[in-house]
């Protein structure tokens, strides 16, 4: 019986990659912005070795880290959630998923309007909180759907729960997912329900993502095929369109995600618990909120001793990220092309500097190697 707990701190980049300029992200560093360039409030992450990783130059780190640590390079051509998680699980995307800086073409919108029987508002890149403020009243008055995107490969539909019931909104997203394939195959279609009155609209926690199916075998597929448990916490199930997962639970944010992970650590199972903590990205990175991001990282840091105490002799805790989203980079509120951290802790894991890795896929390869599950996914094991 062995368990791996893989936790993605969504968007915790640790410094711009060499090609960041091609993505408009030169000089970004999510970790520096979130922590104010100090390791003072993150003693447990520091002890593990977070601040010893290559390129983290604002801290001296610790003399004797308790974990193995590495700087991960994204080899895929992208910087979004879907591509980042797919690469962690062993798929390298040679081409970026399509984005729509000028909005979606009529070839998509015309059949979407026909399917839903509703008009479309906005249809351009927009902040999720601003779009309901600017278009919410017209949506409530007309029933037309607020369709918008971002710098990421997403088709987002916002609707007031009193105008469009949530289950109906989910159905519209399923219809859109069927349209958005091939050259129009965005990474995610996202339902964005909201409530409230004019001037006070707020998004609800009933967001739901509809992802593309991964184009090849992933770490999750290989584990499930080998008879291992694959437990998804947070939006992991959505990112992989449910494939390769044996059990899933959604969460309302970081606090619940941490609690669910701790509860999973009290269970007997044989395989992987894969958690995404989304608040770093959704609530703080995209809203240029450095203070909030730092507090969220402190919350996770405080939870670490409890997690470590629950690890058995054959268990491994892995911590990483899927991209950056620098809250201090006021030029943009979008994801940033950054290296990500990797920490690996367990009673059988020897603390070591694993250097700078060529791809996030080394994580998936390491998980499969630990379970001795054969697969042809990309990546090289770090064991």
N, C-alpha and C positions, 0 to 999 in steps of 0.2 A: 504494500500500500504506500503510494507516494502522492504528494500534492504539490502543485505549483500555483502560486498566487501572483498573477501578472496584473499590475495596476498601472493604468495610463493616466498620468496627470495631464489632462487634455490641454495642449498648447504650451507646456513648459519648455520652450526653447532655451538654449544656453549660449547663443551667439550666432551671428550671421555666417552662413556657409559662403565659400568663395564665389559662388554664382548668384548670391543674393541680389546683386545689382540688376541682374536680368529679370528679377521678379519685383523690382522696385523696393527692395528691403535692405539695402546696404546699411550697415551700422546697427541693425536691430539686435536686441539682447533681452529676451523676456525675463530671464532669471535676475539680471542686474536691475531692471526696472521694478520688478515685483518686490525685491528685497531691499531696494535702496542702496545696493552695492555693499550690503553687510550680511554676515552670516550669524549675527548675534541672536536672532529669534528662532533659529532652526537647528538646535543642538543635536537632535537625533539624525537629521539628514546630514549634518556635518560629520557626525561620528561615523556614519556609513561610508562617507567619502564623496558626497555630492560636490563639495568645493575643492576636491582634489582632481577633478576631471580636467583633461586637456582643455585649455582655452578659458577656463574659469579663473580669471586673473585678478579678481578683486578680493580674494581671500587666500590666506596661507593654507587653508584646509586643516587637516588633522594629521598628526604624525603616524598614527596607527589606525587606519580605517578598519571598520568591522566587516565591510562588504567588498566584493569585487566591483569594479566600476569602469565605465567606458564612455567615450563620446561617440554617438551614433550619427552617421551621415545618411541623409536621404538620397538614395540612388534614383528613385523615380522622378519623373518630370512633373512635379506638383508640390503643393503645400497645403493640401486639404485633409480633412478628417478621413475620408474614405481611402484615398491613396496611402495615407500614412499608416492606417491600421492594416490595410491589405499588405503593405510592405513588412510590417512587423510580423505578419502571419505568413510571409514567404513569397509574395507576389511583387515583382518589380514592374512598374508601369512605364514603358518606354515613351508613351505619348500621354500628354496631359488630358484629363477629361475636359469636355467642351465648356467654355464659359461664355457669358452673354452680356458684355459691357454695354451694349446698346438695346438690351431687352430681347425677348424671344420673337422669332419670326412668325409671320402670319401662317406659315405651313403648320405650325404647332398650335397657335392660338385659335384658328378657325375651327379645327375639329374639337378642341377643348371646349370652346363655347357651345358647340353643338351637343357634345356629350353631357355637359352640365346644365344646359339651358339658361346659363347666366353670362353676363358680360364680364369684362376684365378691366380692372383699374390698375394704374401705375405702370407695370411692365418695364421696370428698369432696376438697376442696382439701388438698394436702399437699406438704411438701418432698420432693423426689425421693430424697434420701439418708435422710431420716427414715422415709419410708414403707416402705422395704425393711428398715430396722432394726425397725420396729414390727410389720410384717405378714409379714416374710420367713419366719419359722418356720412360721406357719400355712399359708402358701402351699406350702412344701416338704412339709408333712405332708398337705395335702388336694389339692394340685394346682389349687386355685382361683386365678384370676388377680387380681393387684393392679391395680385400676382407680382412677385418681385424676385430679384436674385441678389447676388453679391459678387465679390471677386472670386468666390469659390464656385464650383460646379454644382449649383443648386437651383431648383425650381420650387419656390416657396409660395404657399397659399395661406393667406390670413383671412379669417372670418370670425365675426362675432357669434358667440354660442347661441344667442337669442335669435339670430338671423339664419344661421346655418348650423343645425345640430352637429355635434362633434362627429357622430357616426357618419353623417352625410359628408362632412368635410373629409373624413378618412376615405370614403368611397371616391370622392373627387380626386384625391391624391392617387388612389389606385388606378383610376382612369388615366391620369396624367403619366403615371409610371409606364403604362402600356404604350403611350405615345412617344415617350422620350427614350428611344432606343437607337441603335446604330449611330449615325453621325450626330444625332441629337441626344445621345445617351449621357445625360448629366449624372453625376455621382449620387445625388440624393434628391428626391421629392420630399418636401417637408410640410406637414400640416402645422399651422400656427394659430390655434384658436385664441381668442381674447374675449374679455368681458368688460363691463363698466359703462359709464355714461360719457357723453361728449366732453372732451377735455380731460377725461380721467380714464382712458382705456388702458387696460393692463393685460399682458399675455398670461395665459393660464399654464399650469404644468402638464397639460394634456397634449403637448407636442408629440408628433409621431413622425419618424423618418422612414422613407421607402427607398432602399438602396438598390443599385445594380447588383446582380449576382456577380460574385468574384469570377473572373475569366479563367481561372485555373485552380488547381488544388491548393488548399491552404493548410497551415498547421492544424486548424480546427477539424478540417475534413479527415486528415490523417489520424488524429487522436480518436475521433469518433469511430472511424472504420476499424481502429485497433481495439475497440471496446472500452475506451477510457471515457470518463465523464468530462463534459465540457460545459461549465456553468458560466453563463453570461450575466453580468451585473451592469445596469445602466443601459447605455445605448448600443452596446456591443451587438446584441441580436439584430438591431436595425442595420448596422454597418455591414454585416455579412449576410443580410437578407435571410436570416434564420438558418443558414446552411452551416453544417458542422457543429451544431449546438444541441446539447441534450436537455438543457434546462435554462430558463431565462427569467429574469426579474427586472422590471423597470424601476427607476428611482426618480425622486423629485429633485435631486441635487447632490452635492458632495456629502453633506451630513448623513443622508440616508445611504449613499453609496458606501461610505466608510462603515456604517453600522451593519449593512448587509454583508459586507466582506468579513467583518469580525464574526458575524453569526455563522457565515459559511466555514470559518476556521474552526468552529466548534463541532462541525459535522464530520462524519467518516465518509470519505469518497476517494476515488482513485482517478486522478486526472488534474485538469486545469480549471481554476477559477479566474476568469478574465473580467476585470473591472475597468470601467471608464468613469472618471470623475470630471464632469462636464463644466462645473461652475467656473473653473479657472478661465476657460475660453469664453463661455456664453455670457457670464455676468460681469467679468472683469477685463479680460483681454480685449474683447470687441467694444468695450465701453471706455477704454483708456483709463481704467480705474486701478492705478498702481497700489493704492492703499488697500483696496478690497482684495486684490490678488495676493498681496502679502499676507493679509489676515487669513485667507483661505489656505495658503501654504503653511501658516502656523498651525491651523486646525489639523491639517494632515500630519504635520510633524508631531503634534501632541498624541496622535493616535498610534504612532509607530511602536512605542514600547509595548502597548497592548497587543499589537499584531505579532511582534517578535515572540512574546511570551506564549502565544498560542501555537507556534510552529513546533511540529514533532521532529523526530530525528531525520525523517526522510523528506521533510518539506523544504521548499525554496520560496522565498519572496523576491519578486522582481519588480522594479519601479522604472518607468520610462515615460516618454511623451510621443506625440504623433506629428508635431510641427510646432512652430512658434506662434504667438499672437501678442506682440510686445505692447503692453499697456502704456508705455512711455513714448511710443512712436506716434506722435500726433499727426504725422503726414497721412496716416491711414488708420482705419479700425479693423483692417482685415488680417488674415493669417500672415505670418512671416516665414521666410525660407531660412530656417535655422537648424543647427545641430541640436540633438536632443540628448538627455542624460540616460544612462543605464546603470542601475544598482542591482546587485544580486547578492542576497543574504541567506544563509542557512547554516545549520550545524556541520554540514559536509562541504560547505563552500569556503575555499581558502581566499582570504582577502588578497586582492591583486589589482594592479593597474593593467587593464586590458587595452589601453591605448585608444586610438581613433579607429573605429570600424568603418568598413566600406559601405555598409548597408544596414538598414533597420532589420532586414531579414535574418541577420545573425541571431536575433532574439528567438524567432520561430525555430530556427535550426537548433538552438540550444535547448529549447523546451523539448523538442522531439528527441534529441540526443539523450536528455535526462531520462525520458521514459523509454528509451531504446525502441522508438517507433520509426521504421524506415519511411522515407518520403523523398520525392524529387523536388521539393520546394527550393527556392533560392536561399542563399545564406550559408555561413560557416559557423559551426558550433563553437562557443566560447568555453565549453567545459574543459 
